[in-house]
Amino acid sequence: ASLIFCILGVPVGIVSKRSGRIGGFAVGVLVVIIYYVVNVACELLVTSLIIPPFAGAWMPNIIFLLLTGTWFYNMSRQ
């Protein structure tokens, strides 16, 4: 997760240059809150035996890896 957040920092930094300091901070806080919600949701799915523990542990990281790749690609095209 730390590596994904480091890579995600590049597009967030680009957004913060366009919208000011508060905009970048708000995007950063929003990203952390969304990661936490996805992590808790996956934990709930594991405890209710809907998905296996391995998938529940890695699903938030995979989701954010895809989000980071998509956001990084879109920002690099602009």
C-alpha positions, -999 to +999 in steps of 0.1 A: +000+000+000+029+024+007+043+020-027+010+025-043+004+057-023+038+070-033+030+065-070-004+080-065+013+111-051+024+122-086-012+127-100-023+142-067+006+166-068-005+176-103-040+182-091-028+202-062-008+226-084-040+233-104-064+237-074-041+251-047-028+238-015-062+230+000-073+211-031-043+187-029-048+182+008-085+174+002-077+149-025-051+133-003-075+130+027-102+117+003-079+090-010-070+078+025-107+077+035-116+057+004-088+033+010-099+028+046-135+022+036-125-003+010-102-021+035-129-023+061-154-035+034-130-063+024-125-072+060-162-075+064-164-097+033-137-120+047-154-123+081-187-132+065-169-158+044-178-143+011-143-140-002-111-159+009-087-141+033-059-138+007-082-120-017-096-098+011-061-087+022-050-078-014-082-065-029-078-029-016-042-028-029-052-041-063-081-017-066-058+012-057-031+000-080-056+001-109-069+035-098-033+048-096-024+034-130-056+049-146-051+083-129-014+084-137-021+076-173-048+103-176-026+129-160+003+120-183-018+125-214-028+160-203 
